[in-house]
Amino acid sequence: MRLLALTLKSSRHADKQTFALSMMRAAAISTPRLDKMPGMFFSAPAKELKGTDPSLLEDKTPKRRPKTFGMDVKAYLRSMIPHLESGMKAAKSKDILSADEVMQWSQSLEKLLTNQTGQVVFGRFLKSEFSEENMEFWLACEDYKQTQSDLLRYKAEKIYKAFVHSDAAKQINIDFRTRESTAKKMKAPTPTCFDEAQKVVYTLMEKDSYPRFLKSNIYLNLLNGLQANSLK
């Protein structure tokens, strides 16, 4: 009888262990891994990150740049006139724009227009006043005077249609007599056929646009910037 009791007790203990193991296995199968669930992110252990692309670990959150109060002089000049960037570099070059050179522009319009950079700066000013056609016509006339004889008619007609004709897209402000006189010269173009109209436009710029240019921020900021730069 004692032997039978021990056997039954041992059998019940074994059944309890089997039942417990079965329950643990069922729980393991039915419980999903949280790190595999869609829409959820869990940081991986350090060992698993060793083979990860470094770019994936970077913080992609856009960073705000600090606000800039006022533009640097060099940055201002480069944004206003890209051609002046070389003039702001500390290099021993004859082409570097100096404060003295810019100051000489105030002596006369002729002095300004004989300087290539002066043409660019003055052209920007005229554009701000919606009168850039005057500068463009003047430059076109200067180029036309150097034209070879076999190309005179082609260039003359091109300039006339662009600036002088009554329906020109960039019509210059000249009097009726000068416009008619220039039109007649188109029948047999010569290197000087635009001289009269060019003189009228030059006088208009000299008496009207040029004085305002010398008082403009475009000119004064450039001059002051170069003067300050030369003191560094």
Disulfide bonds with the S-S distance in Angstrom:
none
